[in-house]
Amino acid sequence: MLRLLRWVSTPALAGLAALAQWQALRPVLGGAMPGMVAHAVFSDPMACALAWQAIAAVFAGGFMTCALPSGYRERRGVFSHIALMTFFLPVAGMVVVMGVLLMGYLFPPPRELLAAGRVETPGFISHLVTRVRHGAGMRLRARLRNVQGELDDRVAALISVQALPSRVTSEIARDLLADPVEEVRLLAYGILDGLEKRIMQQVFAMRERHATAQDDDERAHACVRLAQLYWELIYQDLVRGEVLRFTLARVEHFAREAIEQREDDASMWYLLGRCALLRENPDVAEMHLRQAQFHSFPTERLLPWLAEAAFQKRRYDRVAQLLGGLGAASAGSAGNGGDASTAGIADIAGIAGTRATGSATASPLVQPVVRFWTRRAP
């Protein structure tokens, strides 16, 4: 019954709105007003036009409320918005309202589209906070970026950051070098300086060993360690700009020197491939990565970087194919704690000289990328 009443009242409201709009225009156009009720307020043409315009706005608001789909009709303010638009935009408001409905009727949305719905805001469950362990880095980062927060809290958060992996620590500390608080800037600089000094001390010691090497094996071992240590400066984001380019050249120099001594060192081919990717030279990168694969470097660790090389060459079909292999490896070895994309110098040192078979899986950070390119369900 209500539906029938709505179907009957909707065109009636549209007709009344159009009639009222026409009556509002007649005084403005200077036409006569036959049948108009003799009242003082209608003696003024402008007052008469505004009165009819208000009536037209009310009818237009009622018509739009009845004509809209149920999902839109239940929204608050539909009637008032349409009524105000019709009142302040004579004729144009009615044209817009009717035009919107006509466009929706002529070009309906595809049936396969899912209906939009409202999602309730999740509530905060305080007793579960103590059980949450993930996102510690993001919480610390949020506390550090809150320049309006208390200084003691920010300093405590910055000290706690040192417990995170050094790659994350350096990124956060570098962001804080421009912090308005001097204490925070000094602590951030101290963290970065400490990380760099720790690696550079190992570099100096290894360079001395490289200079005093007694045979080829000892020299090759020193070259491998030097390439890894210089790469760690890049991996931990401790060098940028011109220093980054110099460090990259040092990695390539020692990696090539190590390969001259031991051509089957897969980890050095891998580093050369990563360096070529940083130089945006995908053809050379793929050649080096294939050499690493030929010398038994774990294929699962190479797939993300081969995919990146294909991406730089705009071979997007190749990217999906390579990451599809990584996703299959991840699915087949679920539960394995390996990390293909974030393998740093510690991983390289562990696999140097080994002939490990593929046991790495995509990290949680890479899995969304793999799903994007391979369209896998989460």
Disulfide bonds with the S-S distance in Angstrom:
none
